[in-house]
Amino acid sequence: MQIKELLQKNADSTPAKNAIIFKDQRITFQSLKDSSFRLANSLSKLGIKKSDRIAIYLPNWPEYFYSYLATWCLAATVVPLDFMLTEDELISCIAHCEAKVLIAKTKATISLSKIKESCPSIQQIIICDQQPGDYVYIGELLGEGSVKAPGK
């Protein structure tokens, strides 16, 4: 069973049941499916397709789950990056895997512009914790995308 079908099945059978509890935020199976599909459809509009690599540099936030699930819905490849990596380590990992997209939380010790400059494969950086001027804000992607299964 593909992840799209699994998300849809759980949303249909237990839409109000908690899928994730993060701090005091409860995310239901319906909400998890909707957010994952919205992000997947938005990533697809950005040009992400099967086998493209998406690097994820996030702490354990709901956006971390949405990013993983959205990537898998597109049959793209997740490149998990430990949130404790240094800037040089991030650059090395991203350059080596040739990720097209980096989904990240900003960090005082990390220069996203240096990462983009040092990693020519990066076409887009998506930020999860603020609305940046030069990067895409994940909140916009979650608000724009369709809740229909990607690819339909």
C-alpha positions in Angstrom: 0.0 0.0 0.0 1.3 3.4 -0.9 1.6 6.2 1.6 -1.1 8.2 -0.1 -3.6 5.4 0.2 -2.6 4.8 3.9 -3.1 8.5 4.7 -6.4 8.5 3.0 -7.6 5.3 4.6 -6.8 6.5 8.1 -8.4 9.9 7.4 -11.5 8.1 6.2 -11.8 5.6 8.9 -10.8 7.7 12.0 -10.7 11.3 10.9 -11.0 12.8 14.4 -8.5 10.4 16.1 -5.2 11.9 17.2 -2.4 11.0 14.9 0.2 13.3 16.5 0.4 15.1 19.8 3.0 17.9 19.8 3.2 19.8 23.0 -0.4 21.0 23.5 -1.3 20.6 19.8 -3.4 17.6 18.7 -3.2 16.7 15.0 -5.9 14.4 13.8 -5.6 11.8 11.0 -7.7 14.1 8.8 -5.5 17.0 9.4 -2.3 15.0 9.0 -3.6 13.8 5.6 -4.7 17.2 4.5 -1.4 18.9 5.5 0.7 16.2 3.9 -1.3 16.3 0.6 -1.3 20.1 0.6 2.5 20.1 1.0 3.0 17.4 -1.6 0.9 19.2 -4.2 2.7 22.4 -3.5 6.1 20.7 -3.9 4.8 19.2 -7.1 4.0 22.7 -8.4 7.6 23.7 -7.5 8.8 21.0 -9.9 9.5 18.1 -7.5 8.9 14.7 -9.1 9.7 11.0 -8.5 13.2 10.3 -7.3 14.1 13.9 -6.6 15.8 14.4 -3.2 14.4 16.6 -0.5 16.6 17.3 2.4 14.9 17.9 5.8 16.7 19.8 8.5 14.1 20.2 11.2 13.6 19.4 14.9 10.7 17.1 15.9 7.9 19.4 14.8 4.7 18.6 13.0 6.3 20.1 9.8 8.8 17.3 10.0 6.1 14.7 9.6 4.3 16.6 6.9 7.6 17.0 5.0 8.4 13.3 5.2 4.9 12.2 4.2 4.6 14.7 1.4 7.9 13.6 0.0 6.9 10.0 0.0 3.5 10.9 -1.6 5.5 12.2 -4.5 7.7 9.1 -4.6 10.6 11.4 -4.0 13.5 10.6 -1.7 13.8 12.0 1.8 17.3 13.0 3.0 17.1 13.3 6.8 19.6 15.7 8.3 20.3 15.7 12.0 19.3 19.0 13.5 22.6 19.1 15.4 24.8 19.2 12.2 27.0 22.2 11.6 26.9 24.4 8.6 29.9 22.7 6.9 28.4 19.3 7.6 25.1 20.4 6.1 26.8 21.7 3.0 28.7 18.4 2.6 25.6 16.3 3.0 23.4 18.4 0.7 26.1 18.7 -2.0 26.8 14.9 -1.8 23.1 13.9 -2.2 22.3 16.7 -4.7 19.0 17.6 -3.0 16.7 19.9 -5.0 14.9 21.2 -2.0 15.9 21.9 1.6 13.1 22.2 4.2 14.6 23.8 7.3 14.3 25.7 10.5 16.5 28.7 10.8 19.4 28.6 13.3 21.7 31.4 14.3 24.8 29.3 13.5 23.6 28.3 10.0 23.6 30.6 6.9 21.0 29.5 4.5 22.4 31.8 1.8 25.8 30.1 2.2 24.2 26.7 1.9 22.3 27.7 -1.3 25.5 29.3 -2.7 27.6 26.2 -1.9 25.1 23.6 -3.1 24.2 24.2 -6.8 21.6 21.4 -6.8 19.4 23.4 -4.3 16.6 25.0 -6.3 14.4 26.0 -3.3 14.8 26.5 0.4 11.6 26.2 2.5 11.6 27.7 6.0 9.3 26.5 8.7 9.7 29.0 11.5 9.3 32.4 10.1 8.3 34.2 6.9 11.6 34.9 5.2 12.2 37.4 2.4 14.3 35.2 0.1 12.9 31.8 0.9 9.5 30.0 0.7 7.5 29.8 3.9 6.0 26.4 4.5 2.8 28.0 5.9 2.2 29.4 2.4 2.6 25.9 0.8 0.3 24.3 3.4 -2.3 27.0 2.6 -2.1 26.8 -1.1 -2.0 23.1 -1.9 -4.9 20.9 -2.7 -6.1 18.3 -0.2 -6.6 15.8 -3.0 -4.1 12.9 -3.3 -1.1 14.1 -5.3 -1.0 12.9 -8.9 -4.7 12.8 -9.3 
